[in-house]
């Protein structure tokens, strides 16, 4: 049976930062949902995240020219195009040097979901009342976990450091997986402004509460929780709910 997606999203500057360097994109007509968390320089993070979501949306909506090479997934290709756009802009404008952005994105393809990510923004799935993180942070601490010899050479890692982002280098590896849609599933796309402030058990409770009722109320509750716990960073969330058509 065909599936449909209901969605809602919200972004908030938080209680400490002067600028919101996050960007998000909800395009239900394309089955496309994106969260980006920018970084770098006075305005670089804001520019990087906005350019990334704009490029991803353009590539997927207008069949814009894409990179040559691997075209196995259009969403991963769109993110690589965003990487090229951000990298080129940073190279052309000295004030934007070293800007970059994380990306988490979902694209519906009939009864499949394509999930892509770069960096430490996350995608979670709530299925049967259980919350699961379905992306793995591209963080220094995870790099050390995969390569234990690094600890003896360089000392303990800083968990806040990410080792992969869009726009920092000429090319980027994009993690991509495909998941079959199941009615009743909920997905959360978010930046670390949420996950650094709110524990996973609380995310599970709030998403479980959101399985019925308004998704707008659900995203409001998630953002309020981050603010209540300090709101030290920008917070951006998108929540998806899967239904049978």
N, C-alpha and C positions, 0 to 999 in steps of 0.2 A: 504494500500500500504506500502511496506517495506521502511524503512528509513535508511539513511546512515549518518555518522558523518564525517565532515571535521574538522581538528584540527591544532593548532599551539601553541607553548609555548616559553617562554623566562624567564631567570633568570639573575639578575644583582646584584652585590655586593653593589651598591649604592655609595654615595659620602663620607660616614663617617666611615662605618665599615671596618675592615681589612680583615675579612673572610666572606664568604657567607655561612650562616647556613641554607639556604633554599635548598630543593631538590624537583625535580619534575619527573614525570614519564608519558610518553605518549606511550601507547601500542595500536595503532589502531586495530591490529589483535585480541586483547582481548576486545576491546571496553572499555579500562581502562585508566583513567586519574587521576593523583594524584598530589597534592601540599602539601608539608610539610614545616613548619617553626620551626626550632629547637631552643632549649634554654638550657642554663646551662653550667657553667664552661668554661675553656679556649678553649677546642675543643669539649665539650660535645654536644652542639647544632648541630654542623655539623655531628657528629657521629650519633646522634639520628635520624635526618631527613634522612640521607642516609640509615641507617639500616631499618627504617620504610618503605621507598619506595621499598627497595630491598626485604623485607619480603612480603609485599603486592603483589608485582609482582610475586614472587616465588610461593606463595600459590595459586594464581589464574591461573598461567601458567602451573604449573607442577603437579597440584593436590597433592601438598605437604601435609603431615600430618597436621591436624588442631586441634584446641582445641575440647574437648568433650563438649557436651551440646547443646546449641541453634545453629542450623545450618540453620535458616530460610533464611538468606541471606549470600552468599559467600563473598561479599565485607565486610560486617560488621565483619564476622568471620576472614577475612584476617587482618583487622585492629586490632582485639583483639590479633591475633597472633603476629603482630608487637609490640603491647604493651608488651607482654610477652618477646619478644626478646630484646627490649630496656631496660626493667626493669631488666632482668637477666644480661645484659652486664654492666649496671650501678652498680649493686650489686657486680659484680665480679671485677670491676676495680675502685679503690677509686678515681682516677682522674676524673672519669665520674659520680661521685655521684650527684644525683638530676637532671640528664639530662632528657630531654623530648622533645616532639614535638607536634605541632598541626597537624591535618590531615583534608584535604577535598578531597573527591574522588567521581568519577562518574564511573559507570560500565553500559554499554549497554547490555540489555537482550532482543533481538529481538526489538520490538517497545516500550520497556519500558526503563527508566533510573532509576538505583538505585543510590541514593545520600546519602553519609555518611559523618559525620564530627565529630571532637573532637577539642575543643578549639575555637579560634577566627579568624582563617582563614575562608574565606567565599566563597559561591557559589551564583552567581546572574544569573537570567534569563531575557533576553530581548525578549518580546513577544508583537507583535503589536505596536512596538515603545516604550513600557513602560518597565522600568527596575524594577525588584523585587528581593530583597534579599531572597533567599529560604532556607538559613540556619539561625540559631539564635546563636549569640556568646555565648559561655560558659564563660561569664565574670562576675566579681563581681557585676557590676552595674545591670546586668540582674537578678542575684540572688537576689539582694535587691528588684528589681521590683517585683519579684515573691513572696518575703517574706518581706513585708514592716516593720515588727516588728524588723528586723535586724538593721534598721537605728537608732531606739531609743536605741538599746543595744550597738551598736559599732560605731555609727557616720556615716558620709557620706562615700560612697565607692569610691575607686580609680578605674576609668573606665579602666585603663590599665592592671589590674590584671585579669588573667584567673583562673578559678576554676576547669578546667578539661583539661588534656593533656595526650597524649600517652607516657607511660613509667614511669610516676611518682609513680604509685602504681601497685600492683600486678594484679589488674583487672581494666577495664575501661568500662564505659557505652558509647556506640556508638549511636548517633542519626542517624536514617535511615528513608528515605521516598522514595516513588516510584512515578515517574511522567511519563505520556505518552508522547512519542515523537510527536512533531508537526513540520511539515516542516516550515522553516523560523525562528524557534527559535534559539537564540544564548545563550550560557552559558559561564560565566566567573568564573574560579576558581582562587583564589588569596590569598596572605598573607596580613597582615596588613601593610606591607611596601608599598603597593599600596593604601589601603583604608584610612590609616592615612594621606596620602599626597594628595589624589585626591577625591573630593566630588562626591557623587552619581550622581548628575546632569551631571557632566562632563563624568563620566563613561558611562552614558546613551548616550550622544552625540557621544562618540568615538565608542561605540559598534554599534550604529545606522549607523555610517559611514562605519562600517565593514560588514554590511549586504551584501554589494556588494564588489567585488574586493578581494584583497589579505588579508588573515588572518595574514600572517607574518607582513604586514604593520600595521595591527590593534594591534598586541601585541607589536610591536616596539613603536607605538604611546602611548600605555598605560604606558610602562616603561619610556619613555621620559617624560611623564607628571609627574610621581613620582619624577624623577631626577630634573626636572625644579622647582618643589615645595620644594626642599631641599634634597631629597634622603637620609634621615637620617637612613634608614634601608635597608636591603636587600629587593629586590622586585622580586616577581615571579608571572607570570600570565600564564594561559592556556585559550584559547578561542576555543569554539566548535561552529560549525554551522551545523544545521540539514537540510538535503535535502531529497526529495523523490528519491528513487533509480531509 
